[in-house]
Structures are given as structure tokens and as C-alpha cells.
Amino acid sequence: MSGRSWNPVSGNTSDGLVRCEFSFVTNNNSNPLVANHRGFGGQTGSDAAGSVSTTGRTAVASVTWSATGDFIVTLADGYRFIQAWSAEIDDGSDTLKPRIGTIANEGAGNTTPITFHIVVRAMATGTATDSTGRRISIILILKNSGSGS
């Protein structure tokens, strides 16, 4: 029998993990509308800045459109690193695929919020592509700054 114990909150045997689930709706070549965000706490915010003010706890500070098919997500707090992630888009014709990349501000004891890009590409060509009205859903497993490796 192993010496590990199951952590019912994170759903695995590692301590210090935070699960974050959220989604937003694409808005062509503009910031996603804050009113369409899900999983951001009791939010209000600025569509122009893509930022969110919350009355509840949230892991995400903002989602902003950066370039064709490219969104920048800024987390609300610093984490040691992103341990695992998944991104999906509600694309009925199965022609778009989001991916997570260009992660910044990871590190032991880091208090600077992590930022990362979500890039939506056309599956047939691999070209970054804007869209309107498509919900992108993200699941992150984050390692807390002070906990383990």
C-alpha cells in the first residue's frame, strides 16, 4: 500500500492544487463581452478592458482579444505553475480548435499573476481565426506558490 492519501478537493494525490474552470464567448476581433463570462465569480467589469470585478472568488482577472484568434488570460493571483490544462470551443462544424500557449510568470513563490494565450486556429489550415459567438471553455489545474514541486 502506498503512503499517498487521496485529496477529495483536487481529485488526486498532490497537495496544493487549485482547479479553475471558466468560459467566455468570442467576439470577433474585440474583447469578449464580460456579460457572457462564466466561472468568474459574481462579476461586473469593463468590456473595453476585458477586466472583471467580482463580488465572489475568481481565479481570472481578465480575458482580452490580442490579435487574430488570440486571447490573453490574466489570472487573479500568482501560482507556481499551470500543471495541466484543457481548452474546447463549441464549434458545431468542427473546424476550429483552441490551444493554450505562451505562459508567463510561472515560478516558485511567484506572486505575479500568470498570463497565457488561448489561440483559436482553423483545423484544416492551422491559421489563427477570429469568430463570433463561440464559447471557449478552459479547465486549469494550478499549483499553489508555496506547495511542493
DSSP file (Angstrom, degrees, kcal/mol; ACC not computed):
  #  RESIDUE AA STRUCTURE BP1 BP2  ACC     N-H-->O    O-->H-N    N-H-->O    O-->H-N    TCO  KAPPA ALPHA  PHI   PSI    X-CA   Y-CA   Z-CA
    1    1 A M              0   0    0      0, 0.0     2,-0.0     0, 0.0     0, 0.0   0.000 360.0 360.0 360.0 135.4    0.0    0.0    0.0
    2    2 A S        -     0   0    0      1,-0.1     0, 0.0     2,-0.1     0, 0.0  -0.278 360.0-124.3 -77.2 164.6    1.4    3.4   -0.9
    3    3 A G  S    S+     0   0    0      2,-0.1     2,-0.2    -2,-0.0    -1,-0.1   0.301  75.7 111.8 -89.6   8.8    1.9    6.3    1.5
    4    4 A R        -     0   0    0     10,-0.0     2,-0.4     1,-0.0    10,-0.1  -0.489  53.0-153.1 -82.6 152.1   -0.3    8.6   -0.6
    5    5 A S        -     0   0    0      8,-0.3     2,-0.3    -2,-0.2     7,-0.1  -0.965  22.4-112.7-123.2 146.8   -3.6    9.9    0.5
    6    6 A W        -     0   0    0     -2,-0.4     7,-0.2     1,-0.0     0, 0.0  -0.587  19.8-146.1 -79.6 131.4   -6.4   11.0   -1.8
    7    7 A N  B  >> -A   12   0A   0      5,-2.7     4,-2.0    -2,-0.3     5,-0.8  -0.875   7.4-163.8 -97.3 108.5   -7.2   14.7   -1.8
    8    8 A P  T  45S+     0   0    0      0, 0.0    -1,-0.1     0, 0.0     5,-0.1   0.745  84.0  55.9 -68.2 -21.7  -11.0   14.9   -2.4
    9    9 A V  T  45S+     0   0    0      1,-0.2    10,-0.1     3,-0.1    -2,-0.0   0.955 119.4  27.5 -74.6 -50.6  -10.9   18.6   -3.3
   10   10 A S  T  45S-     0   0    0      2,-0.2    -1,-0.2     4,-0.1     3,-0.1   0.669 102.7-127.6 -86.5 -16.1   -8.4   18.4   -6.2
   11   11 A G  T  <5S+     0   0    0     -4,-2.0     2,-0.2     1,-0.3    -5,-0.0   0.747  77.2  69.4  77.7  23.1   -9.3   14.8   -7.0
   12   12 A N  B   <S-A    7   0A   0     -5,-0.8    -5,-2.7     2,-0.2    -1,-0.3  -0.851  92.5 -94.8-152.3-169.4   -5.7   13.5   -6.9
   13   13 A T  S    S+     0   0    0     -2,-0.2     2,-0.4    -7,-0.2    -8,-0.3   0.406  87.2  99.2 -97.6   2.4   -2.9   12.7   -4.5
   14   14 A S        -     0   0    0     -7,-0.1     3,-0.5   -10,-0.1    -2,-0.2  -0.753  63.6-141.5 -93.4 134.2   -1.0   16.0   -4.9
   15   15 A D  S    S+     0   0    0     -2,-0.4   129,-0.1     1,-0.2    -2,-0.1  -0.510  77.4  36.9 -85.0 159.9   -1.4   18.7   -2.3
   16   16 A G  S    S+     0   0    0      1,-0.2   128,-3.2    -2,-0.2     2,-0.4   0.725  78.6 140.4  76.6  22.7   -1.6   22.4   -3.1
   17   17 A L  E     -B  143   0B   0     -3,-0.5     2,-0.4   126,-0.2    -1,-0.2  -0.795  33.8-161.6-101.4 144.0   -3.5   22.1   -6.4
   18   18 A V  E     -B  142   0B   0    124,-2.8   124,-3.3    -2,-0.4     2,-0.5  -0.988   8.7-147.7-122.5 129.3   -6.3   24.5   -7.4
   19   19 A R  E     -B  141   0B   0     -2,-0.4     2,-0.4   122,-0.2   122,-0.2  -0.837  16.4-173.5 -97.4 132.4   -8.8   23.6  -10.1
   20   20 A C  E     +B  140   0B   0    120,-2.7   120,-3.1    -2,-0.5     2,-0.4  -0.991   6.2 178.2-130.2 124.3  -10.1   26.5  -12.2
   21   21 A E  E     +B  139   0B   0     -2,-0.4     2,-0.3   118,-0.2   118,-0.2  -0.994  16.9 143.4-126.2 130.2  -12.9   26.3  -14.7
   22   22 A F  E     -B  138   0B   0    116,-2.2   116,-3.1    -2,-0.4     2,-0.3  -0.976  23.0-161.3-156.3 166.3  -14.2   29.2  -16.7
   23   23 A S  E     -BC 137  38B   0     15,-2.2    15,-2.4    -2,-0.3     2,-0.3  -0.985   3.8-174.0-150.2 159.9  -15.5   30.1  -20.2
   24   24 A F  E     -B  136   0B   0    112,-1.8   112,-3.0    -2,-0.3     2,-0.5  -0.947  26.4-115.3-147.2 165.2  -16.1   33.2  -22.4
   25   25 A V  E     -B  135   0B   0      8,-0.3     8,-0.4    -2,-0.3   110,-0.2  -0.910  31.9-116.8-110.2 130.5  -17.7   33.9  -25.7
   26   26 A T  E     -     0   0B   0    108,-2.9   107,-2.4    -2,-0.5   108,-0.1  -0.269  20.3-165.5 -63.6 150.4  -15.7   35.1  -28.7
   27   27 A N  E >   -BD 132  30B   0      3,-0.5     3,-1.1     1,-0.5   105,-0.2  -0.341  39.1-110.0-136.4  50.1  -16.5   38.5  -30.1
   28   28 A N  T 3  S-     0   0    0    103,-2.7    -1,-0.5     1,-0.2   103,-0.4  -0.365  91.7 -13.1  54.5-121.4  -14.7   38.6  -33.5
   29   29 A N  T 3  S+     0   0    0     -2,-0.1     2,-0.3   101,-0.1    -1,-0.2  -0.125 123.9  79.7-104.5  38.0  -11.8   41.0  -33.2
   30   30 A S  B <  S-D   27   0B   0     -3,-1.1    -3,-0.5     1,-0.0    36,-0.1  -0.854  92.5 -76.5-131.9 168.4  -12.9   42.6  -29.9
   31   31 A N        -     0   0    0     -2,-0.3    33,-0.1    16,-0.1    19,-0.1  -0.357  58.8 -97.4 -61.3 145.3  -12.7   41.7  -26.2
   32   32 A P        -     0   0    0      0, 0.0     2,-0.4     0, 0.0    31,-0.1  -0.368  46.2-100.8 -59.8 144.4  -15.2   39.1  -25.1
   33   33 A L    >   -     0   0    0     -8,-0.4     3,-1.9     1,-0.2    -8,-0.3  -0.557  22.9-140.3 -72.2 126.9  -18.3   40.6  -23.5
   34   34 A V  G >  S+     0   0    0     -2,-0.4     3,-1.8     1,-0.3    -1,-0.2   0.826  99.1  66.9 -57.7 -33.7  -18.0   40.4  -19.7
   35   35 A A  G 3  S+     0   0    0      1,-0.3    -1,-0.3    10,-0.1    -2,-0.0   0.731  99.4  52.4 -61.5 -21.0  -21.7   39.6  -19.5
   36   36 A N  G <  S+     0   0    0     -3,-1.9    -1,-0.3   -11,-0.1    -2,-0.2   0.424  83.4 113.8 -96.2   0.7  -21.0   36.3  -21.3
   37   37 A H    <   -     0   0    0     -3,-1.8     2,-0.4    -4,-0.3   -13,-0.2  -0.429  47.3-164.5 -70.0 146.2  -18.2   35.1  -18.9
   38   38 A R  B     +C   23   0B   0    -15,-2.4   -15,-2.2     1,-0.1    -2,-0.0  -0.991  66.6  24.0-130.0 142.3  -18.9   32.1  -16.8
   39   39 A G  S    S+     0   0    0     -2,-0.4    20,-0.4   -17,-0.2    21,-0.2   0.700  83.8 114.0  81.7  20.2  -17.0   30.9  -13.7
   40   40 A F  S    S-     0   0    0      1,-0.5    16,-0.2    18,-0.1     2,-0.1   0.170  80.5-111.4-105.4  16.0  -15.6   34.4  -12.9
   41   41 A G  S    S-     0   0    0     13,-0.1     2,-1.5    14,-0.1    -1,-0.5  -0.341  70.5 -29.0  80.9-172.5  -17.5   34.9   -9.6
   42   42 A G  S    S-     0   0    0     -3,-0.1    13,-2.2    -2,-0.1    14,-0.2  -0.641  93.7-167.7 -77.8  91.8  -20.3   37.5   -9.2
   43   43 A Q  E     +F   54   0C   0     -2,-1.5     2,-0.3    11,-0.2    11,-0.2  -0.474  36.4 163.8-100.7 153.3  -18.8   39.7  -11.8
   44   44 A T  E     +F   53   0C   0      9,-2.9     9,-4.2    -2,-0.2     2,-0.3  -0.880  29.1 132.8-138.6 169.4  -19.1   43.2  -13.3
   45   45 A G  E     -F   52   0C   0     -2,-0.3     2,-0.5     7,-0.3     7,-0.2  -0.996  51.1 -64.0 169.9-173.6  -16.5   44.7  -15.4
   46   46 A S  E  >> -F   51   0C   0      5,-0.8     4,-1.6    -2,-0.3     5,-0.7  -0.899  21.2-162.0-107.8 121.0  -15.3   46.6  -18.5
   47   47 A D  T  45S+     0   0    0     -2,-0.5    -1,-0.1     2,-0.2   -16,-0.1   0.874  94.8  56.5 -65.6 -35.8  -15.8   45.2  -21.9
   48   48 A A  T  45S+     0   0    0      1,-0.2    -1,-0.2    -3,-0.1   -17,-0.1   0.900 117.9  31.9 -63.4 -40.8  -13.2   47.6  -23.3
   49   49 A A  T  45S-     0   0    0      2,-0.1    -1,-0.2    15,-0.1    -2,-0.2   0.622  98.2-134.6 -91.7 -14.1  -10.5   46.4  -20.8
   50   50 A G  T  <5 +     0   0    0     -4,-1.6    13,-1.9     1,-0.2    -3,-0.2   0.597  59.0 140.8  71.2   9.3  -11.8   42.8  -20.7
   51   51 A S  E   < -FG  46  62C   0     -5,-0.7    -5,-0.8    11,-0.2     2,-0.4  -0.417  42.0-144.9 -89.1 162.3  -11.3   43.0  -16.9
   52   52 A V  E     -F   45   0C   0      9,-2.0     2,-0.4    -7,-0.2    -7,-0.3  -0.988   8.2-164.5-129.6 130.6  -13.6   41.6  -14.3
   53   53 A S  E     -F   44   0C   0     -9,-4.2    -9,-2.9    -2,-0.4     2,-0.3  -0.953  25.2-162.6-107.3 136.0  -14.6   43.0  -10.9
   54   54 A T  E     -F   43   0C   0     -2,-0.4   -11,-0.2   -11,-0.2   -13,-0.1  -0.859  37.6-162.6-125.8 154.0  -16.1   40.4   -8.7
   55   55 A T  S    S+     0   0    0    -13,-2.2     2,-0.2    -2,-0.3   -12,-0.1   0.440  89.4  47.6-101.1  -7.4  -18.2   40.0   -5.6
   56   56 A G  S    S-     0   0    0    -14,-0.2     2,-0.2   -16,-0.2    -2,-0.1  -0.705 103.6 -75.7-122.8 176.4  -17.2   36.4   -5.3
   57   57 A R        +     0   0    0     -2,-0.2     2,-0.3   -16,-0.1    -2,-0.1  -0.522  52.8 170.0 -76.0 140.7  -13.9   34.5   -5.6
   58   58 A T        -     0   0    0     -2,-0.2   -18,-0.1   -17,-0.1    -4,-0.1  -0.991  36.0-150.4-147.5 150.9  -12.5   34.0   -9.0
   59   59 A A  S    S+     0   0    0    -20,-0.4    17,-2.8    -2,-0.3    18,-0.5   0.556  80.9  74.7 -94.5 -10.5   -9.2   32.8  -10.4
   60   60 A V  E     + H   0  75C   0     15,-0.3    15,-0.3   -21,-0.2     3,-0.1  -0.896  47.1 178.4-113.7 129.3   -9.4   35.0  -13.6
   61   61 A A  E     -     0   0C   0     13,-2.9    -9,-2.0    -2,-0.5     2,-0.3   0.818  68.9 -10.9 -91.6 -37.7   -8.8   38.8  -13.7
   62   62 A S  E     -GH  51  74C   0     12,-1.7    12,-2.5   -11,-0.2     2,-0.4  -0.997  41.1-156.3-161.6 155.9   -9.2   39.4  -17.4
   63   63 A V  E     + H   0  73C   0    -13,-1.9     2,-0.4    -2,-0.3    10,-0.2  -0.976  27.6 177.3-132.8 121.1   -9.6   38.0  -20.9
   64   64 A T  E     - H   0  72C   0      8,-2.4     8,-3.1    -2,-0.4     2,-0.4  -0.958  33.1-118.3-128.6 145.1   -8.7   40.3  -23.7
   65   65 A W  E     + H   0  71C   0     -2,-0.4     6,-0.3     6,-0.2   -34,-0.1  -0.662  34.8 172.5 -76.2 133.0   -8.5   39.9  -27.5
   66   66 A S  E     -     0   0C   0      4,-3.5     2,-0.3     1,-0.5     5,-0.2   0.779  56.2 -25.8-112.2 -44.4   -4.9   40.4  -28.6
   67   67 A A  E >  S- H   0  70C   0      3,-1.2     3,-2.8     0, 0.0    -1,-0.5  -0.895 100.8 -32.2-159.9-179.7   -4.6   39.5  -32.3
   68   68 A T  T 3  S-     0   0    0      1,-0.3    61,-0.1    -2,-0.3     3,-0.1  -0.238 131.3 -13.0 -50.8 118.0   -6.4   37.4  -34.8
   69   69 A G  T 3  S+     0   0    0    -41,-0.2    51,-3.1    59,-0.2     2,-0.5   0.576 111.7 120.0  68.1  11.2   -7.7   34.3  -32.9
   70   70 A D  E <   -HI  67 119C   0     -3,-2.8    -4,-3.5    49,-0.2    -3,-1.2  -0.935  37.2-179.9-120.4 122.8   -5.6   35.2  -29.9
   71   71 A F  E     -HI  65 118C   0     47,-2.6    47,-2.6    -2,-0.5     2,-0.5  -0.935  17.8-144.3-118.0 141.6   -6.8   35.9  -26.4
   72   72 A I  E     -HI  64 117C   0     -8,-3.1    -8,-2.4    -2,-0.4     2,-0.5  -0.931  13.0-162.4-106.7 125.4   -4.7   36.8  -23.3
   73   73 A V  E     -HI  63 116C   0     43,-3.2    43,-2.1    -2,-0.5     2,-0.5  -0.912   1.7-165.6-105.5 130.1   -5.9   35.4  -20.0
   74   74 A T  E     -HI  62 115C   0    -12,-2.5   -13,-2.9    -2,-0.5   -12,-1.7  -0.975  15.2-138.6-115.0 123.9   -4.6   37.0  -16.8
   75   75 A L  E     -H   60   0C   0     39,-2.8   -15,-0.3    -2,-0.5   -16,-0.1  -0.397  14.5-125.7 -77.3 159.1   -5.2   35.1  -13.6
   76   76 A A  S    S+     0   0    0    -17,-2.8     2,-0.3    -2,-0.1   -16,-0.1   0.761  87.9  27.9 -77.2 -26.1   -6.2   37.0  -10.4
   77   77 A D  S    S-     0   0    0    -18,-0.5    37,-0.9    35,-0.1     2,-0.3  -0.836  87.2 -95.7-131.8 166.4   -3.3   35.6   -8.3
   78   78 A G        -     0   0    0     33,-0.4    67,-0.4    -2,-0.3     2,-0.3  -0.638  39.5-176.4 -81.3 142.2    0.2   34.3   -8.6
   79   79 A Y        -     0   0    0     33,-0.5    28,-0.4    26,-0.4    65,-0.2  -0.920  36.1-119.9-132.4 159.7    0.7   30.5   -8.8
   80   80 A R  S    S-     0   0    0     63,-2.5    27,-2.6    -2,-0.3     2,-0.3   0.943  84.2 -41.3 -66.3 -47.1    3.8   28.4   -9.0
   81   81 A F  E     -E  143   0B   0     62,-0.9    62,-2.9    25,-0.2     2,-0.7  -0.979  55.5 -94.3-168.2 166.9    2.8   26.9  -12.4
   82   82 A I  E     -E  142   0B   0     -2,-0.3    60,-0.2    60,-0.2     3,-0.1  -0.861  35.7-174.0 -88.4 117.4    0.0   25.6  -14.5
   83   83 A Q  E     -     0   0B   0     58,-2.6     2,-0.3    -2,-0.7    59,-0.2   0.869  64.7  -5.1 -82.6 -38.6    0.2   21.8  -14.0
   84   84 A A  E     -E  141   0B   0     57,-1.4    57,-2.5     2,-0.0     2,-0.3  -0.988  64.6-177.9-153.5 155.6   -2.4   20.8  -16.6
   85   85 A W  E     -E  140   0B   0     -2,-0.3     2,-0.3    55,-0.2    55,-0.2  -0.984  10.0-168.6-153.0 161.7   -4.9   22.5  -18.9
   86   86 A S  E     -E  139   0B   0     53,-1.8    53,-2.3    -2,-0.3     2,-0.4  -0.974   5.7-171.1-150.1 142.6   -7.7   21.8  -21.4
   87   87 A A  E     +E  138   0B   0     -2,-0.3     2,-0.3    11,-0.2    51,-0.2  -0.999   8.0 173.9-137.7 136.3   -9.4   24.2  -23.8
   88   88 A E  E     -E  137   0B   0     49,-2.2    49,-2.5    -2,-0.4     2,-0.4  -0.947  15.6-150.8-137.0 157.0  -12.5   23.5  -26.0
   89   89 A I  E     -E  136   0B   0     -2,-0.3     2,-2.0    47,-0.2    47,-0.2  -0.985  24.1-123.5-129.8 141.9  -14.7   25.5  -28.3
   90   90 A D        +     0   0    0     45,-2.0     2,-0.7    -2,-0.4    45,-0.2  -0.536  51.5 154.8 -83.8  76.6  -18.4   25.0  -29.1
   91   91 A D    >   -     0   0    0     -2,-2.0     3,-2.0     5,-0.2     5,-0.1  -0.876  29.0-165.9-110.9 100.3  -17.9   24.8  -32.8
   92   92 A G  T 3  S+     0   0    0     -2,-0.7    -1,-0.1     1,-0.3    -2,-0.0   0.761  88.7  50.6 -60.1 -28.2  -20.7   22.7  -34.4
   93   93 A S  T 3  S-     0   0    0      0, 0.0    -1,-0.3     0, 0.0    -2,-0.0   0.448 103.0-131.2 -92.3   1.8  -18.9   22.3  -37.7
   94   94 A D  S <  S+     0   0    0     -3,-2.0    -2,-0.1     1,-0.1    -4,-0.0   0.858  71.3 120.8  55.2  40.5  -15.7   21.1  -36.0
   95   95 A T        +     0   0    0     28,-0.1    28,-2.9    27,-0.1    29,-0.4   0.500  57.6  65.4-109.8  -6.0  -13.5   23.5  -37.9
   96   96 A L  E     -J  122   0C   0     26,-0.3    26,-0.2    -5,-0.1    -7,-0.2  -0.898  54.2-176.5-119.3 147.4  -11.9   25.4  -35.0
   97   97 A K  E     -J  121   0C   0     24,-2.3    24,-2.4    -2,-0.4     2,-0.2  -0.964  12.8-149.6-142.5 123.2   -9.6   24.3  -32.3
   98   98 A P  E     -J  120   0C   0      0, 0.0     2,-0.3     0, 0.0    22,-0.2  -0.637  15.5-174.5 -88.0 151.3   -8.3   26.4  -29.3
   99   99 A R  E     -J  119   0C   0     20,-1.8    20,-2.5    -2,-0.2     2,-0.4  -0.979  21.0-127.7-139.5 155.7   -4.9   25.7  -27.7
  100  100 A I  E     +J  118   0C   0     -2,-0.3     2,-0.3    18,-0.2    18,-0.2  -0.863  44.1 138.9-103.4 135.0   -3.2   27.2  -24.7
  101  101 A G  E     +J  117   0C   0     16,-2.4    16,-2.8    -2,-0.4    -2,-0.0  -0.942  33.5  54.6-160.0-179.4    0.3   28.6  -25.1
  102  102 A T  E     -     0   0C   0     -2,-0.3     2,-0.4    14,-0.2    15,-0.2   0.951  62.6-169.8  46.0  69.2    2.8   31.3  -24.3
  103  103 A I  E     -     0   0C   0     13,-0.2     2,-0.3    -3,-0.1    13,-0.2  -0.721   4.1-172.5 -88.3 134.5    2.6   31.0  -20.5
  104  104 A A  E     +J  115   0C   0     11,-3.0    11,-1.6    -2,-0.4     0, 0.0  -0.911  52.7  30.7-127.6 155.6    4.3   33.8  -18.5
  105  105 A N  S    S+     0   0    0     -2,-0.3   -26,-0.4     1,-0.2     2,-0.3   0.771  70.7 146.1  72.6  31.9    5.0   34.5  -14.8
  106  106 A E        +     0   0    0     -3,-0.2    -1,-0.2   -28,-0.1   -25,-0.2  -0.680  19.8 115.8 -87.8 152.8    5.4   30.9  -13.6
  107  107 A G    >   -     0   0    0    -27,-2.6     3,-2.0   -28,-0.4     2,-0.1  -0.709  67.1 -66.5 158.2 154.6    7.9   30.2  -10.8
  108  108 A A  T 3  S+     0   0    0      1,-0.3     3,-0.1    -2,-0.2    38,-0.1  -0.362 119.6   1.0 -60.0 129.4    8.4   29.1   -7.2
  109  109 A G  T 3  S+     0   0    0     36,-1.3    -1,-0.3     1,-0.2     2,-0.2   0.618  91.4 164.9  69.5  12.5    7.0   31.6   -4.8
  110  110 A N    <   +     0   0    0     -3,-2.0    -1,-0.2     1,-0.2    35,-0.1  -0.441  21.5 177.2 -69.9 128.4    5.7   33.7   -7.6
  111  111 A T        +     0   0    0     -2,-0.2   -33,-0.4    -3,-0.1    -1,-0.2   0.458  52.3 101.3-106.1  -5.7    3.1   36.3   -6.6
  112  112 A T  S    S-     0   0    0    -35,-0.1   -33,-0.5   -33,-0.1   -35,-0.1  -0.670  86.0-105.0 -78.1 130.1    2.8   37.9  -10.1
  113  113 A P        -     0   0    0      0, 0.0   -35,-0.3     0, 0.0     2,-0.2  -0.263  34.0-115.8 -57.5 137.6   -0.4   36.6  -11.8
  114  114 A I        -     0   0    0    -37,-0.9   -39,-2.8    -4,-0.1     2,-0.4  -0.483  30.1-164.0 -68.5 140.6    0.2   34.1  -14.5
  115  115 A T  E     +IJ  74 104C   0    -11,-1.6   -11,-3.0   -41,-0.2     2,-0.3  -0.952  11.9 171.0-121.5 149.8   -0.8   35.1  -18.0
  116  116 A F  E     -I   73   0C   0    -43,-2.1   -43,-3.2    -2,-0.4     2,-0.3  -0.987  26.7-119.4-152.6 159.4   -1.3   32.8  -21.0
  117  117 A H  E     -IJ  72 101C   0    -16,-2.8   -16,-2.4    -2,-0.3     2,-0.5  -0.751  10.0-157.8 -99.5 145.9   -2.6   32.9  -24.5
  118  118 A I  E     -IJ  71 100C   0    -47,-2.6   -47,-2.6    -2,-0.3     2,-0.5  -0.992  16.9-167.1-117.4 119.0   -5.5   31.0  -26.0
  119  119 A V  E     -IJ  70  99C   0    -20,-2.5   -20,-1.8    -2,-0.5     2,-0.5  -0.928   8.3-153.8-112.7 127.5   -5.1   30.8  -29.8
  120  120 A V  E     - J   0  98C   0    -51,-3.1     9,-2.7    -2,-0.5     2,-0.3  -0.879  20.1-177.5-101.1 124.6   -8.0   29.6  -31.9
  121  121 A R  E     -KJ 128  97C   0    -24,-2.4   -24,-2.3    -2,-0.5     2,-0.4  -0.901  33.5-110.0-123.1 149.9   -7.0   28.0  -35.2
  122  122 A A  E  >  - J   0  96C   0      5,-2.6     4,-3.0    -2,-0.3     5,-0.3  -0.652  28.4-141.2 -71.3 128.7   -8.8   26.6  -38.2
  123  123 A M  T  4 S+     0   0    0    -28,-2.9    -1,-0.1    -2,-0.4   -27,-0.1   0.863  95.9  52.8 -64.0 -36.3   -8.2   22.9  -38.1
  124  124 A A  T  4 S+     0   0    0    -29,-0.4    -1,-0.2     1,-0.2   -28,-0.1   0.873 127.9  16.0 -69.1 -37.2   -7.8   22.5  -41.9
  125  125 A T  T  4 S-     0   0    0     -3,-0.2    -2,-0.2     2,-0.1    -1,-0.2   0.641  89.7-127.7-113.4 -19.2   -5.1   25.2  -42.3
  126  126 A G     <  +     0   0    0     -4,-3.0     2,-0.3     1,-0.3    -3,-0.1   0.584  58.9 147.2  77.7   9.9   -3.7   25.9  -38.8
  127  127 A T        -     0   0    0     -5,-0.3    -5,-2.6     1,-0.1    -1,-0.3  -0.624  57.7-109.0 -83.1 134.2   -4.4   29.6  -39.4
  128  128 A A  B     -K  121   0C   0     -2,-0.3     2,-0.4    -7,-0.2    -7,-0.3  -0.404  45.9-167.9 -59.2 135.2   -5.3   31.7  -36.4
  129  129 A T        -     0   0    0     -9,-2.7     2,-0.2   -60,-0.2    -9,-0.2  -0.992  19.4-141.4-139.0 132.0   -9.0   32.6  -36.9
  130  130 A D        +     0   0    0     -2,-0.4     2,-0.3   -62,-0.1  -101,-0.1  -0.576  26.1 177.0 -83.2 154.8  -11.5   35.1  -35.3
  131  131 A S        -     0   0    0   -103,-0.4  -103,-2.7    -2,-0.2     2,-0.4  -0.956  21.6-132.2-150.0 166.3  -15.0   34.0  -34.7
  132  132 A T  E    S+B   27   0B   0     -2,-0.3  -105,-0.2  -105,-0.2     3,-0.1  -0.984  80.8   8.6-126.3 135.8  -18.2   35.4  -33.1
  133  133 A G  E    S+     0   0B   0   -107,-2.4     2,-0.5    -2,-0.4  -106,-0.1   0.667  83.9 134.2  77.1  17.8  -20.5   33.8  -30.6
  134  134 A R  E     -     0   0B   0   -108,-0.1  -108,-2.9    -3,-0.1     2,-0.5  -0.889  50.2-136.6-102.8 126.5  -18.4   30.7  -29.9
  135  135 A R  E     -B   25   0B   0     -2,-0.5   -45,-2.0   -45,-0.2     2,-0.5  -0.704  13.8-159.8 -84.8 124.6  -17.9   29.7  -26.3
  136  136 A I  E     -BE  24  89B   0   -112,-3.0  -112,-1.8    -2,-0.5     2,-0.4  -0.920   7.3-161.9-102.8 125.4  -14.4   28.7  -25.3
  137  137 A S  E     -BE  23  88B   0    -49,-2.5   -49,-2.2    -2,-0.5     2,-0.4  -0.912   6.0-168.9-111.5 134.1  -14.2   26.6  -22.1
  138  138 A I  E     -BE  22  87B   0   -116,-3.1  -116,-2.2    -2,-0.4     2,-0.4  -0.966  10.7-168.8-126.4 137.6  -11.0   26.3  -20.1
  139  139 A I  E     -BE  21  86B   0    -53,-2.3   -53,-1.8    -2,-0.4     2,-0.4  -0.998  14.1-177.3-122.3 127.0  -10.0   23.9  -17.3
  140  140 A L  E     -BE  20  85B   0   -120,-3.1  -120,-2.7    -2,-0.4     2,-0.5  -0.948  20.7-156.8-122.0 143.4   -6.8   24.6  -15.4
  141  141 A I  E     -BE  19  84B   0    -57,-2.5   -58,-2.6    -2,-0.4   -57,-1.4  -0.983  25.7-166.7-114.4 115.5   -5.0   22.8  -12.6
  142  142 A L  E     -BE  18  82B   0   -124,-3.3  -124,-2.8    -2,-0.5     2,-0.5  -0.809  17.1-135.3-108.8 141.7   -2.8   25.3  -10.9
  143  143 A K  E     -BE  17  81B   0    -62,-2.9   -63,-2.5    -2,-0.4   -62,-0.9  -0.847  29.4-119.2 -94.8 125.0    0.0   24.6   -8.4
  144  144 A N    >   -     0   0    0   -128,-3.2     3,-1.3    -2,-0.5   -65,-0.2  -0.294  23.8-115.6 -62.0 148.5   -0.1   27.0   -5.4
  145  145 A S  T 3  S+     0   0    0    -67,-0.4   -36,-1.3     1,-0.3   -35,-0.2   0.849 109.4  38.5 -55.6 -42.3    3.0   29.1   -4.9
  146  146 A G  T 3  S+     0   0    0    -38,-0.1     2,-0.6   -37,-0.1    -1,-0.3   0.384  95.8  96.8 -95.1   6.6    4.2   27.7   -1.7
  147  147 A S  S <  S-     0   0    0     -3,-1.3   -67,-0.1  -131,-0.2   -38,-0.0  -0.865  81.7 -76.5-111.8 115.4    3.4   24.0   -2.2
  148  148 A G              0   0    0     -2,-0.6    -1,-0.1     1,-0.2  -134,-0.0   0.329 360.0 360.0  46.8-163.1    5.8   21.3   -3.3
  149  149 A S              0   0    0    -41,-0.0    -1,-0.2   -69,-0.0    -6,-0.0   0.391 360.0 360.0-110.2 360.0    7.1   20.6   -6.8
